[in-house]
Amino acid sequence: MIRHNVHLRFKPGVTQDQKAALYAALAGLSDHIDGMLDFQHRKNESPETPLVRGFDDMFWMDFKDAKVRDAYLVHPLHIEIAGRLLPQIEGGAAGVFVCDVEK
C-alpha cells in the first residue's frame, strides 16, 4: 500500500468552504480510480510554527500499490482538480509538499 501525503500552504483568504469543496472533489476520485482505498484531510495542529512554515493543511490518500498511485497522478480528474487547487496555494507548486510512503 502507498500513502500519498500532501501538505498545503493556502493563500490568506481561502475559506473553509473552498477547502471543503476541493477535499470533496479529491475524495470523489475514489469513484473513478480502482484501488484508491482511503482519503483523509486534516488541519496541521503542530505547535512548531517555524518548522510548519505555513503548511497548515494536509490530506492523504491510500492506494493499493504504486501502480494505482501512478494512475491517479495522470488521471484527467486529478489534473483538473489540481488546476483548481494551485491558484489557491501560496506560491503555486512551492506551496505544496508531497511525500509518499509504503505501508
N, C-alpha and C positions, 0 to 999 in steps of 0.2 A: 504494500500500500504506500502511496505517496501522499504526504500532506503538503499542500501548496499554501504557504503563508504569505499574506500581502499586508504590509503596513503602509498607511496613507497619511499624508500631511495635507488636509483640506485647506483651501483658501479661507480666510476670515469671511464670515457672512454666509457660508454654505449651511443651510438649515438642516435640522434633523429629518425633516420630511424629504428633502432632496437626497440625503444619505440613505434613508429608508427605501426610497424608490430604486436607487442603484443597487442596494443589497437585495431587494426583492427580485430585480432582473437577474442578478448573479445567481441567486438561489434557484430561479426558474430554469437555469441551464441544465439542471438535473433531468428535466423533461426531454432534453434534446441530446444528451450525452450519456450513452450507456456506459456504466462503470463509474460515474460520479456518485460517490457514496454519501457525502455529507457536505453541508455548507453551514458555517457559523460566522457571526461577526460580533465584535466587542469593542468597547471603549478601553483604551490603554489606561490602567489605573496605577502605573508605576509612579512613586514619589521622586524618582531620579530624573527630574526635569531636564537637567543639562544633557543627560545621556539619551533621553527620549527624542530630543531635537525636533519636537513638533509632530512626531509620528503618533498622533493621539487616537487614531482609529485603525482597526485591523479586521481582516477576515481571513478565513481559511477554508479550503476545500479538501476533501479526502477523495482520492482517486484509487481505483482498484490497482493500477500499476502505472508505470511511466508511459506506456503506450496510450492509455486513456488520457493522461495529463497532456501528452503531446497533441492528441486530437483536439482537446479543449483549447490549447494555445492558438490553433489556426481556425477554430470553428467560427463561421461568419457571425453568429450571435455574440460570441465573446469579443470579437473585433468591434462590433457595433457598440456594445456596452462600454468597452474601453474608450471608444471615441466620445462617448457622453461623459465618462468619468474624468478623463485627463484635463479638460478645460476647468474642472472644479478643484484641481490639485495645485497647490502652491509649487511653482517651479516645474510644472508639467511632469515629465518622467522622473526628474530629480526628486520629486515628492512622493515617489513610490519605491518601496523596498520589498523585494521578493526573496523568499528563502524556501526551498523545497527540501523536505526530509523524508527519508524512507522509514516507515514504521514496521 
